[in-house]
Amino acid sequence: LSFSSGLTHESHKKDVEQVYLRCSEGSIEWMYPTGALIVNLRPNISPASYKHLTVCIKPFKDSAGANIYLEKTGELKLLVRDGDRSPSRVYCFSYDQGGLFVEATPQQDISRKITGFQYELMSKGIAADLHTASAPCRPCSDTEVLLAVCTSDFVIRGSIQNVTNEAEEQESVIHVGVNKLYRQKSKVFQLTGESGNWRGQIKTLLECGVKPGDGDFLFTGRMHFGEARLGCAPRFKDFQRMYKEAKDKGLNPCEIGPD
């Protein structure tokens, strides 16, 4: 959703405009911001399910010209301050904590200002997987791995070709060579080059200290703002063991065929 205000509505600097969004993910781009926006997220699901939703927003890198608040019954809580340049920072909150109030800040030259952000609505369980503050780098248990195989947005067998660290964004990018693709929600892993090899990139936190290593891994995870985020990633031989043990006991939550 893209729209402008300042250059066409110069006399309406105090206007507050309501925006209603029905999609579960998307983006807003506000050119020449003046006045304010109230962003109402109204996904096409039963209102009874709203309490189970988490909202995440990710400001554009060059977003400027407005503060973004969380608003509920007239009370404002600052989420993103105008001029905050935290790269790739994601802000999440429960759907029932309120809506978004985007207020333009006074500018000498609004023609150069564009406020924008991506947004995603997801279940609280998925959000917890992506934003585990307590132990984001701990290894998954056998049960967690087997469940991740059933519920993740991508599941692949592959090797680590290289790891590049992005210190500014506090993230590591894992460059993966794919040996077997079990599932992918988006086309993150694709055939590249004349050799016909499947490759792709998965992001994780820099603090997890991922390094290139020999052997195959089972990579699982979720898509978040168009990027693959790492979930459970056991060595493939360990996954084969836990999968066989669970299958022998009839405890596998789903079938995948690990060979």
C-alpha positions, 0 to 999 in steps of 0.5 A, spaced: 500 500 500 503 506 497 500 513 498 502 520 499 499 526 503 504 532 504 505 535 497 498 534 495 494 536 502 499 541 505 493 545 508 491 538 512 497 537 516 493 535 522 489 530 518 488 523 521 487 518 516 484 511 517 487 505 513 484 498 513 488 492 511 485 485 510 492 481 508 496 477 513 502 480 510 504 486 506 507 493 506 506 500 507 509 506 504 507 513 506 510 519 501 511 526 504 508 524 511 504 530 514 498 529 519 497 521 522 495 514 520 491 509 524 493 503 521 487 497 522 489 490 521 483 486 520 485 479 517 480 475 514 479 470 520 474 470 525 475 475 530 475 470 536 482 468 533 485 475 533 487 474 541 492 468 538 495 473 533 502 477 533 504 483 529 511 484 527 513 490 523 520 491 520 521 499 518 524 500 511 532 501 511 531 509 509 524 510 512 524 517 515 519 522 517 514 519 522 514 516 529 510 509 529 506 508 536 502 502 538 495 505 540 490 502 545 484 506 547 488 513 546 494 511 549 501 511 545 507 507 546 513 509 542 515 503 537 520 506 532 522 513 533 523 517 527 531 517 524 532 510 528 537 507 523 537 500 527 538 495 521 533 490 520 530 491 527 523 487 527 518 490 532 513 485 535 507 485 539 500 481 541 494 483 536 490 485 542 495 490 545 493 495 540 493 498 533 499 502 529 499 510 530 503 513 525 505 520 526 509 525 521 514 529 525 515 536 523 520 537 517 523 543 513 523 539 507 518 533 507 519 532 499 525 528 501 521 523 506 518 517 505 516 512 511 515 505 510 515 498 513 513 491 512 508 487 516 506 480 518 501 477 522 502 470 525 500 465 530 503 466 537 506 460 537 510 461 530 512 468 533 515 465 539 519 460 535 522 466 531 523 471 537 526 466 542 529 471 547 531 466 553 535 461 549 535 463 541 541 458 540 540 452 544 540 445 540 533 443 539 531 436 543 529 430 539 521 432 539 522 439 537 526 437 531 521 432 529 515 437 530 519 442 526 520 437 520 512 437 520 511 444 521 516 448 518 516 453 512 522 449 509 525 443 510 532 441 507 538 436 507 544 440 505 551 442 507 554 449 509 558 452 503 560 458 507 558 463 512 558 470 512 557 475 518 553 481 518 556 485 524 551 491 523 545 487 523 548 482 528 546 476 523 549 471 520 548 468 513 549 461 512 550 459 504 547 452 503 548 447 498 542 443 498 542 435 497 535 434 498 529 439 498 523 436 502 519 442 503 519 450 501 514 455 502 517 460 498 522 459 492 528 461 497 532 455 494 533 455 487 537 451 481 543 455 480 548 455 474 550 450 469 551 445 474 544 444 476 546 445 484 540 447 488 543 453 493 540 458 498 541 462 504 538 462 511 539 467 516 540 466 524 543 471 529 550 472 529 551 471 537 549 463 535 556 463 532 555 458 526 561 456 522 562 452 516 563 445 517 563 438 514 557 433 513 550 434 512 545 437 516 537 437 516 535 445 516 528 447 518 526 454 519 520 459 517 520 465 512 520 471 515 519 478 511 521 474 505 527 471 508 529 464 511 530 464 518 534 458 521 530 453 526 532 446 528 538 444 524 541 437 527 546 433 523 543 429 518 545 422 521 542 425 528 536 426 525 536 419 521 537 416 528 531 420 532 527 419 526 528 411 526 527 411 533 520 415 533 518 411 527 519 404 531 515 407 537 509 409 532 511 416 535 513 420 529 508 426 528 509 426 520 512 422 515 518 425 511 522 419 508 529 421 511 533 417 506 
